[in-house]
Amino acid sequence: MIEFTLWDILRNLLLATRWTVLLSLAAFIGGALVGLAVLFLRISKNKWIRRFASGYIALFQGTPLLMQLFLMFFGLPMLGLRIEPWTAAMLGLTFFASAYLAEIWRGGVDALPRGQWDAGASLGLHYLQELRLIILPQAFSITRAPTVGFLVQLIKSTALTSIIGFEELVRTSNAINNATFEPFTVYGLVALIFFVMCFPLTQYARRLERAAAH
């Protein structure tokens, strides 16, 4: 057993936290970009395109994230694509996030009255202009709270990437615990770090919900 002071444990956990934060941000941004594309398909006027988008969303919402990460990390090399844990983690979380964000934002689009579309048409705007100038700004405003709430879920989901070898907070904590045999201290600090990251976002999402209700 290696002797670690409390500061040694905390310092190493905080160093690992930066990778958890970076992965969360990269996956959220990537998921937002892909999710926006899926949203366009989901609200398309072509029923086959809508069905494709619905299938995409159902696939990633209806299967465990862990299985998606396994397919990325273990499946792609079988197709001749060499992939590192960071890349597999980012891709897995990006596709996972895109499905949920697309559906959250679609709910915002559906919540708008049909008159918003008609108003855009009466101004001579074509479909994409209606989306960019009228529909999407309102839809994003309506769905700010659930979008922030999903970010909290995404941060916590990064813990699963430790299983495919990505050196984030949880994997680092496992290594420290194996060296120190102090699970209450190590995992207690990990829980505290996740709480510090997620609690402010949770409170912010609640404030957005209250603001939207008034």
N, C-alpha and C positions, 0 to 999 in steps of 0.2 A: 504493500500500500504506500502510495506517495503522499507526502505531507503537503497539503495545500492550505494556505490561509484563506479566510473568507474573501479577502480582497483579490487573491489570485483567482479564485473561482469566478467571482463577479467580473473581474477584468476580462477573462477569457470568454465569458458569456456575452459581454457587451461587444467584444470584437466580432463574435459570430453573429450578433444581432444585425450588424450592418448588412450582412448578406441576406438575411431574412427581409430587411427593409428594401434592399435593392431588388430582390426577386419579386416582392409584392408590387413595387412600383412598376417594374418592367412588365409584369403579367397584367397589371391593371391597364396600363397604357396600351399594350398590345391587344388585350381583350376588348378595350374600347374601340380601337380601330377596326378590328375584325368584326366586333359586334355591330358596329355602325353599318358595315357592308351587309351583314346578315339581316339587319333591320330593313335595309332597302329591299332586299329580296323578300323578306317576310310580308311587306306591305305592297309588293308589286301587284300590278293589275293582271298579270299572267298567273293563272292558277297553278301551273306546273312549277313555276319558280317559287311560288308561295309554299307549295308542298315540299319542295327541296329544302327550303329554309326551315320549315316546320320539322322535317326529318333530322336536319342537322341539330336543331335545338333539342329535340327529343333524345337524340343519341347521347349528347354530352350531359344532359340533365338526368337521363335515365340509367346511366352507368356510373359505378363508383370512380371517383377521381383517382384512387390508387391504381385501378385497372388501366386507366388512361395513361398514367405515368409509366406503368410497366410496359404497355404497348409501345410507348415512345422510346423507352430506354433499352428494352430487350427485343422489341419487334423490329424496329428500323434497322439495326445492324444485320438482321437476317435478310434484309432486302439490299444489303450492300452499302448502307449508309452508316458510317461511323459517327457516333454521337456521344458527347460528353454529358455528365450529370447536370451541369448548369443548363445546357441547351435543352436537354430532355425535360427538365423541370420547368423552364420558361415556356416551352411549347405546350406542355401539358396544361399548365395553369392558364396560358393565354386562350387556348381553345375552350377550356372549362369556363373561364370568365366571359368569353364572347357569347356563349350560349345564354348565360343568365342575364348579361347586360342587354342583349338584343331583345329578350323577352320582357325585361323591365321597361325598356324604352318603348316597345310596341304597346304595352299597356298605357303608356302616356299618350301615344298617338291615338289609340282607340278611345281614350277618355275625352278627346276634343270633339266638340259638336261638329256635325257635317257642315254647318254654316261657315266654319273657318276655311274649308276647302273651297266652298262656293265663293267666298269673299276674294280669295286669291284668283280664282278663275275670272271673276268679274273685273279684276284689275288687269287682266290680260297676261297673267303670269303662267308660264308653262309648268309642268309637273315638278321638275327639279327646283325651280324657283319657289314654288309653293312650299316645298319641303324645307328649303334652306332659309327662307325669309319668314315663314308663318308657322308651319307645323312643328318642325324640330325644336326651335327655341322654346315654344310653349311646352312641348312634350318633355324636354330636358328639365325645364323648371318644375314641372309637376313631379318628376321622378327623382329629384335630387336626394331626397331622404332615403329611398330604397337603394339608390346607387351607392351612397356612403355606407349604408348598412351592409351592402354586399362586399364593399372593400374590407370591412371588418372580418367577414367570413373568409375572404381570400387570404388575409394575413394569417389567420389561424390555419388555413389549409396548407400553407407552406411547410408545416410540420411534417406532412406526409412525404415531402421530397427527401427527407433523411433516409428513407428506405432504399432509394436508388443511388445513394452515395453522395448527395449534395451536402456540402459542409455548411449547413445553416445552424440555427440556434439549437434545435433539438438534437441533431447528430453530435454537435460539439458537447452538449450536456451529457449525452450517453457516454462519450469518451471520458469526460471528467469524472462521471460517477463510477465508471469502471476502474479509474485510477485511485479515487478517494474513498469509495464505499460510503458516501454520505448522501443518500438519495433524497432525504428530506430537505437538506440544504440546497443541493443542486437543482432539483426539480421545483422546489419552492421558489427559488430565484427565477427559474425559467417562467413559471406561472406569473410571477410578479412582473417580469419584463413584458410578457404578452399583455397583461392587464394594462400596463402603462401605455402600450402602443394602441390598444383597442378601446379603452374606456373613453378617452376624449372624443374619438370618432363616433362612438355610440351615443354619447351625450349630444354631439353636434347633429346627428341624424334625428334625434328626438326633438331638438329645437326646430329643425327644418319641418318636421311633421306638424308641430304645433303652429308654426308660422303658416303652413299651407292650409291648416284647418280654419284659419281666421280670414 
